[in-house]
Amino acid sequence: MTPPPAPLRVLLVDDEPLAHDVLRTYVERVAHLRVAGHCYTAPEALTFLHQQPVDVLLLDVNMPEMSGLELLQVLSHRPHVILTTAYSEFALESYEYGVVDYLLKPVSFARFLKAVSRLPGATTGPATGPPASPAPPVPTSLLLRDGATTHRLSLPDIQWLEAYGNYVKVHTATGRLVVPDTLRRLLADDLPADEFVRVHKSYVVALRRVERLEGNQLTVAGGVVLPLGAAFRQDFLRRWQPRRS
């Protein structure tokens, strides 16, 4: 029997420790990948790569001292590169370096899987057995970027989300975040379908936070009133009714 191919060695390069935690968890959930190391600056990564070759770089663009793109300029032998960044304006320039993919932070696991499936010799799915660090079947928190800061927000803290142009306002009991994202993407990739429902083209609510329905209006925790669109009413009623008591 032919032995399975060795996992691809992945070096994580990012100046944010929280980004390392998320990406390490993602890598550990994919059978054909393993973490080869962690670097927090581009010069540190350059030294690492001279001493220990890897197959894949998960590389942040914006870092102090030296950017990810500047690192690619000085590497004579580049591994496969997947860029990660909070800024979309570098996308066009990045493809001049032959990168495999370009991921916008916060990166969802679904989007991460799509990127690593493009690696040569990669399989398309996660590990079939249990991951090295077992993860809960449903996420309990989200990484959301508000301005220059990335926040870890507990899902139970979210009351409702509101479309705001090219952004989404995420409302909690204690405040709100304004994140560069869309309701459609958040619902598809990050928000558990059994906990959140779209009630209007501009609103998504946490089902546990809905207190009452009157006509075409919902009241959520804190007395906030939101519209219930006709196109979303049937789905909302089907999912919310068992929760009333």
C-alpha positions in Angstrom: 0.0 0.0 0.0 1.3 3.4 -0.9 1.9 5.6 2.2 0.0 8.9 2.3 2.0 12.0 1.2 3.7 13.9 4.0 1.7 16.9 5.2 2.7 20.3 3.8 4.8 22.3 6.2 3.2 25.7 7.0 5.0 28.8 8.4 2.7 31.4 10.0 4.0 34.9 9.7 2.0 37.7 11.4 2.6 40.4 14.0 -0.7 39.7 15.7 -0.7 36.8 18.3 -4.5 36.4 17.9 -4.1 35.8 14.1 -1.6 33.0 15.0 -4.1 31.4 17.3 -6.8 31.4 14.7 -4.6 30.2 11.7 -2.9 27.5 13.8 -6.4 26.1 14.7 -7.3 26.1 11.1 -4.1 24.4 10.0 -4.6 21.7 12.6 -8.0 20.9 11.3 -6.7 20.0 7.8 -5.2 16.6 7.3 -2.5 17.5 4.7 -1.1 20.5 6.6 1.0 20.9 9.7 2.4 24.0 11.4 6.2 24.2 11.0 6.7 27.4 12.9 5.5 30.8 14.1 7.2 34.2 13.2 6.0 37.6 14.2 8.1 39.8 11.9 9.4 39.4 8.3 13.1 39.4 9.3 12.4 36.6 11.8 10.7 34.7 9.0 13.6 35.3 6.6 16.0 33.8 9.2 13.7 30.8 9.8 13.4 30.1 6.0 17.2 30.1 5.6 17.5 27.5 8.3 14.4 25.4 7.7 12.5 25.3 4.3 8.8 25.0 4.4 6.1 24.3 1.8 3.6 27.1 2.5 3.8 30.6 3.9 0.7 32.1 5.5 2.0 35.6 5.3 0.6 38.9 6.7 1.1 41.9 4.4 1.2 44.7 7.0 4.0 44.2 9.6 6.5 46.5 11.3 10.1 46.7 10.0 9.3 44.9 6.8 6.1 44.1 5.0 5.0 40.7 3.7 5.4 41.9 0.1 8.9 43.2 0.9 9.8 39.8 2.3 8.7 38.1 -1.0 10.9 40.5 -2.9 14.1 39.3 -1.1 13.2 35.5 -1.0 15.2 33.7 -3.7 13.3 30.5 -3.3 9.7 31.1 -2.3 7.4 28.5 -0.9 3.7 28.6 -1.9 2.3 31.8 -0.4 -1.2 32.6 0.9 -1.4 36.2 2.0 -3.5 37.4 4.9 -4.3 41.1 5.5 -7.0 43.4 6.7 -6.6 45.6 3.7 -7.9 44.8 0.2 -5.9 47.4 -1.7 -2.8 45.1 -1.8 -4.7 42.4 -3.7 -3.6 43.4 -7.3 0.0 43.9 -6.4 0.2 40.6 -4.5 -0.7 38.5 -7.5 2.5 39.9 -9.2 4.3 37.6 -6.8 2.4 34.5 -7.9 0.6 34.0 -4.6 -1.8 31.1 -4.3 -4.6 33.2 -2.7 -5.3 36.5 -0.8 -7.3 36.3 2.4 -9.0 39.3 4.0 -9.1 39.3 7.8 -11.0 38.1 9.7 -10.5 34.9 7.9 -13.3 32.3 8.2 -12.5 28.6 8.1 -14.6 28.1 5.0 -12.5 30.7 3.1 -9.3 29.2 4.5 -10.3 25.8 3.2 -10.9 27.3 -0.3 -7.5 28.8 -0.3 -5.5 25.7 0.8 -7.5 23.6 -1.7 -5.5 25.5 -4.4 -2.2 24.3 -3.1 -0.4 21.8 -5.3 -1.2 18.3 -4.1 -3.8 19.5 -1.6 -7.0 17.6 -0.8 -10.2 19.6 -0.8 -11.5 18.9 2.7 -10.7 18.9 6.4 -9.2 16.0 8.3 -11.6 13.0 8.4 -10.4 12.1 11.9 -10.5 14.3 15.0 -8.2 17.4 14.9 -5.1 17.6 17.0 -6.9 20.1 19.2 -10.6 19.2 19.2 -12.8 22.1 18.3 -16.5 22.5 19.2 -18.8 21.7 16.3 -20.3 25.2 16.5 -18.1 28.3 16.9 -18.6 30.3 20.1 -16.9 33.5 19.0 -16.0 35.7 16.0 -13.0 37.7 15.1 -14.2 41.1 13.9 -12.1 44.1 12.8 -13.3 47.5 13.8 -10.9 50.1 12.4 -7.3 49.0 13.1 -8.3 46.7 16.0 -9.4 43.1 15.8 -11.8 42.0 18.5 -12.8 38.5 19.6 -16.6 38.7 20.2 -18.6 36.0 21.9 -21.6 34.9 19.7 -24.0 35.0 22.7 -23.2 38.7 23.1 -24.5 39.6 19.7 -28.0 41.0 19.6 -28.5 42.0 16.0 -26.5 43.0 12.9 -27.3 45.9 10.6 -26.1 46.5 7.0 -24.3 49.8 6.7 -23.1 50.4 3.2 -19.9 48.4 2.7 -19.9 47.7 6.5 -21.9 45.9 9.1 -22.8 47.3 12.5 -22.7 44.5 15.1 -24.8 45.4 18.1 -24.2 43.9 21.5 -25.6 44.6 25.0 -22.6 46.9 25.7 -21.9 48.6 22.4 -21.3 48.0 18.8 -18.6 47.3 16.2 -18.5 48.6 12.7 -16.8 46.0 10.6 -15.9 45.9 6.8 -18.0 43.0 5.8 -21.5 42.0 4.5 -24.5 40.4 6.1 -24.5 37.8 3.3 -20.9 36.7 4.0 -21.3 36.6 7.8 -24.4 34.5 7.5 -22.8 32.1 5.0 -19.5 31.6 6.8 -19.5 32.7 10.4 -22.9 32.9 12.1 -24.5 29.5 13.1 -27.7 29.0 11.1 -29.6 27.8 14.1 -28.9 30.9 16.1 -29.1 33.8 13.7 -31.7 34.6 11.0 -32.2 37.3 8.5 -35.4 39.3 9.1 -34.9 42.2 6.6 -32.5 43.0 3.8 -30.7 45.2 6.3 -31.0 43.2 9.5 -29.9 39.8 11.0 -31.0 39.0 14.6 -29.9 36.5 17.2 -33.0 34.3 17.7 -32.3 34.1 21.5 -32.5 37.9 21.7 -36.0 38.3 20.1 -38.5 39.1 22.8 -41.7 39.6 20.9 -43.3 40.0 17.5 -46.0 42.6 16.8 -47.3 42.9 13.2 -44.2 43.4 11.1 -42.0 44.5 13.9 -39.6 42.6 16.2 -38.5 43.7 19.7 -35.1 42.5 20.7 -33.3 42.6 24.0 -33.1 46.2 25.3 -36.4 47.2 23.7 -34.9 47.9 20.3 -37.6 47.5 17.5 -36.6 46.1 14.1 -38.6 45.6 10.9 -39.6 42.1 9.8 -39.7 42.0 6.0 -42.4 40.1 4.3 -39.9 38.0 2.3 -38.3 36.8 5.6 -41.4 36.4 7.8 -42.1 32.7 7.1 -38.6 31.6 7.7 -38.4 33.6 10.9 -41.7 32.2 12.3 -40.7 28.7 11.5 -37.4 29.1 13.5 -38.5 31.3 16.3 -41.8 29.7 17.4 -40.3 26.7 19.2 -38.2 29.2 21.3 -41.2 31.0 22.7 -42.5 30.1 26.1 
